[in-house]
Amino acid sequence: MNTSDGWRPRRVPEARGRAGTPRTPIDYAKIGRSSVRRRTRGMTHSEAVAGLEAAEQQAHLDRRDESAFDDGGRRAAELAEWQRVVQLLAATGGPYDPDADVVVQEELADDRRREEAEQQRRQEQQQLADRAEELARLGGAGRLDRSVPSRAGDESARDLLDENRDYRVAEVDAWLARSLADQSGHYADPAARTAAAGSLPVPVRAHAALLTALARTGAPVDGDDLEFAGRLAQDDPAATTALAAWLETAAAVKGGTA
């Protein structure tokens, strides 16, 4: 089958990236509409009618060609666009100008919005990946401490490391628990601490709760002396949370420090 601009449909395998990841599928219907708009630019109503009749005749002939059924919807989109242009020119008389076609301009505006949204999404993904690598690098070097303030989105950076099975995620977990317990950085905001209940893993929250409870008892919680708290939270977060609650109660009964 040949379209009005000489394009012949063929079975095309799904386009894939270098790493084997699927790319955005080709929109053959959109290609068909664009082709018609290029051809009809400057046409009068009578010329567009003749073009539509020729396209319909070609489509009729192509029904006998099995490959016509695998054109990704391009032929149908072309015919529909010819019909739309004919109807538009019946009211305006022509010549047809895609630049003045409200439908075309709205589609172009939608395309620009989608492109901008996609660009924003990619930028955010890159920023997330950069932050995850920064935290992992600091954690691996033993420099992920109170001098590094937590930021909004660090939970997602931590999840990315976990998805990639990065061994340094344990250091990031301990740092996040410390930040949450200290209510420092991003977690200085009460809303951020509330949101952490749904975004941080249970062991990290249990670790933070135990650190907070230990601080209320007046016990020193600086340095690496409390490494056991993180191990306990990972092994049994429920018991860790229960221990934290017990310490909080004991501190309250004894009038422990706030």
N, C-alpha and C positions, 0 to 999 in steps of 0.2 A: 504494500500500500504506500502511496505517495501522498503527502499533504500538499496544501496549496503552495508551500514554499520549498517543495522538493524533499522534505524530511521523510524518511522511511523508518517506521518503528521496527525495533528488533529487541530480542530478549537480552537484557543487559544484567549481569550479576550485580548484586548489591555492592556499591562502592565501599571500600574499607580503607582505614588509615594504615600507616606504616606498621603500627603495632597490632594490627588486626582488629581494631575497634571500629564499629560501624560509624559511618559518617551520616550526615543529614541526608535522607533519601531525596532523589531528584523529583521535583514537582513537574511532571510532564503536562498536567493541565494548565499550570501557570505558563509554561513555555508556549503552549498552544495559543493561549489568550494573547500573549505578548507578540507572537508571530502575526496574528490577525490585526492587531493594532498597528503594527509597523506597515502592513500592506494596505490598510484602509486609510492611512493618513492622507488627507487631501481629497479623498473620494467624495463624490456627490451621492445622493440617495440612489439614483439609478445605477451608478457604478457599483455601489455596495450590494444592491439587489442582484446584479449580474454575478458578483463575486460569491454571494450566498448560494445562488443556483448552481454555480460550478462546483462549490464545495460539497453541496448536497449530492450532486451527481457522482462526484468522486467517491463519496462515502458509500453510496449505493453499490458502486462497482467493487469497492474494497470489501464489502461484506462476504464476498466469495473467497477472500484471502484470509487464511487462518491467522496469519501474523497480525492482522488488523485488530484482533481481539486482545493483543498484548502490548498496546501502545500506552499503557499507563493512564488512560483517560484523555489523551491529548486530542484525538479526533472529536470526541463529544464536546470537549471544551471549546475547540475551534468553531464548531457549528453553532454552539450557544452564543459565542462572542460575535460571530457574523450576524446572527439574528438580533442580538442586542444593538449592534451598531446600525443595522437597517432600521430598527424601530426608533432609535435616537434621531437618525437623519430624516426620518419621515416627519418628525416634528420640527427639526431645525433647518432642514434642507441641505445642510453641508456648507462647505467641505468639512470632513471629519477631522477633528484635532484632538488627539489623546491628551494634550496638555490642558485642554479645557473640559475634558470629560470628568465629571464629578466622581464617577465610579472608579475610574483609573487612578485619579489622584488620591482617593480614600485608600485604595489598595496599596499605593506607594507609601502613603503615610503609615499604614499598618506595618508594612515591611520595614520601614525605618525604625518604628518602635520596637519591633521584634529584634532587629539587629542591635539596637542600643541595649535592650534587655539581655541579650545573649552576651554582648561585650561586657556588661556589668557583671553577669554571672561568672564569666571566665576570670575577670579581674578579682572577684571575691574568692574564687577557688584558688587562684595563684597566691593571694594574700594569706589564705588559710594554710596552704602548703608551706609557704615561707615561714609563717609563725610556728608551725609544727616542727619544722626543721631547726628553727632557732632554739625552741625549748628542748628538743632532743639533744642538740649539740651542747647546750649549757648543762643539761642533766648528765650527759656522758662525761663531761669534763669536771663534774662536781662543783659547778658554779651556779646551780639553780637554787638560790636561797632567797632570803628576805630582800636582798638588794634588787631582785627582779620582780617588779610589780605585775600582778595578774591583770589581764585585759578582758574586755568583752569578747566572746568568741573563743576563749582558751579551751573551753569544754569541747568545742568542735575540733580544735587542733589536737587535743588529747585523743579524741575518738579516731581521728585520722591515723595517728600513730598506732593505735590499737588495731585498726583495720589492717595496717601494713605489718603488723606483728613486730613492731620495733621494740627491742628489748629495753630501750630507755624509757618506755612509757611508765615503768615503775617509779622512776625518779620524778617524772612529771606528776604522777598521782600523789606522791608524798608532798610535793611542792603545792599542789592545788589544795590538799587537805590542810596544810599549814596556813595558806592564804585565807581559806574559809574560816579556820579557827581564829585567826588573828583579825578577821574582818578587815583585811588590808587590800589595797589595790582595787580591783573591780568589785570585790566583795565588801567594800565599805558601804555600798549601796544596799539597803535592806531588801529592795526588790530583787537585786542580783542574788542575794543569799537565798531568798525564797525560790527563785527560779532554779537554783543549783540543786534543789531537791528532786527536780525532774530531769536534770541534764547531766549530773555527775553519777558515776556508778555507786552502788550501795557501799562497797568497801571504802571508797574515798570519803563518803559522807560519814561513815562509821568512824574512820580514822580522825576526821575533823572533830566529831563529837567527843571522842575520847581526849583529844588534845585540849579541847575547851574545858572539859570537866576536870582534867588534871590541873589546869591553870587555876581553876576556882578553888582547888584544895590548897593552893599556895606552893605546890611542887614546882621546881624549876623545869621548864619545858624547852630550854634552849639546847643547841648543839645536837649531837648524834646519840645522846643517851637514850632517847625514846624511839630508837629504831624498831624496838619490839612492838610499838603501837601500830605501826604500819603492817608488820607481819601478822599481828593478831587480827587486824581489820580484814586483811586479805583472806586469812584462813577461816575466820568465823565472824563475819560482820554483825550477825544478830547478837552474839555474845558480847562483842565489842560495844555495840549500842546499849545493851543492857548494863554493862559495866559502867559506861559513861553516865547513864541515868542514875545508877546507884551512887556513884561518886558525887553527882550533882546534889542528890538528896542528902548525902552525908555532909557535904560542905554547907548546905543550907541549915541543917540541924545544928552544926557546930559554929555557925556564923562565919563560914569561910570567906575568903576574899572574893570580891566580885570580879 
